[in-house]
Amino acid sequence: MNWIKIIIASVFEVGWVIGLNHADNWWQWALTVIAIYVSFHLLIVASMALPVGTSYAVFVGLGATGVAITDFVLFGQPFTIWNLVFIAVLLAGVIGLKMVTSEERIEEAEK
């Protein structure tokens, strides 16, 4: 369940990063502030049960990937094969961190 919180926090991270760049009225800024709060709240709550370093790395990696893809799809940023390669490397690192952080290791660390 905590990994799902990290994924949801990353989705909200994409929202607030886009909001910081594109908000131009009060309600868009309000949504941006709410997204910041929800994003970091979920990250903090999930990090209470997961290793902080791994949680943050997965959060940032997924958020950066989401922002890059959103820029390509919604905002017309140029897309190259190198973008795809580096996004794939980033996602491989995130998946690798998730795989080496098993629930058993987390439970052992809590003892």
N, C-alpha and C positions, 0 to 999 in steps of 0.2 A: 504493500500500500504506500510506503514511503517513496518508492521509486516513481509511482504514479504522481505523487505530489510534486516531485522534482520535474517531471515532464509538464505538468500543468503550470508550474511556476515558470518554466521556460517559455511556454506559450504566452503568458502574461508579460514576460520579459520582451518578447518580440513586439507586443503591443505598446509597451511604454517607450521602447527605443524608437519606434516609428512615431509615437506621439511627441517625443522630444524634438524630432525633426520637422514634423508636419502640423502640429497643433497651432491654430491661429485664432481661436476664440475660447471663451471661458469654459464651455462644456467639454471641448476637446482636451483642454488642460486638466479639467476635473477627472475625465476618464484616464488620462495619463497618470495622474497622482494615484488614483484608485488601482491602476495596473501595477504601479511601483509597489504599493502597499501589499497587494495580494501576492505578487511575485516573491518579495522578500519574506513575507510571513510564511508562505508555504515552504520556502527554502529553509528557514530557521526551524520550523516544526519538524520537517523531514530530517534535518541535520542532528536533531536530538537523538535519533535512533540509528542514523547512518554515519559513517566517517565523514567528517566535515570537508576534508580535502577532496575526497572523491565526489561528494555531493555537489560541491561548488564547481568542480571541473566539469561534471556532467551538465549542470545547470548552464554554465557559460558556453560550453560546446554546443549544446542543443539550441540555445538562444542565438548564438552567432550564426549557426547554420540556418535557422529560421529567418533571421534578418536578411541574410544574403539571398535566400530563395525568394523572400518577399520583395526585395529590391529588384530582382530579375523579372518576377511575374507581374507585380503591380506598378512599379515605378520605372520600368524600361531601362534599367541599368544594362550595360553591355555584358554579354555572357560569352565566355571563352571556355575552351577545353580545360585550361588551367584552373578556372573557377571550379569546375566539376571535380578535377583531381584533388584539389586542396579541401574541398568540402567532404569528399570521400575519405581523405586521410583524417580529417577532424572527426567525422562520425565513427571511423574505425577506432580511434582513440577513446571516444566516449563509450562505445560498445565494449571495448577491451577493459576499461575501468569498471564497468558494470559487471562484467563477467568475473573478474578477479576479486570482487567484493561480494563474497557469498554471505548468506544469512548466518551460517555457522560461525564464520569469522567475526561477524558483528556481535553475535551472542557471546562468543569467547571474550571479546574485548570488554563487554559490559560486566563480566564477572570480576 
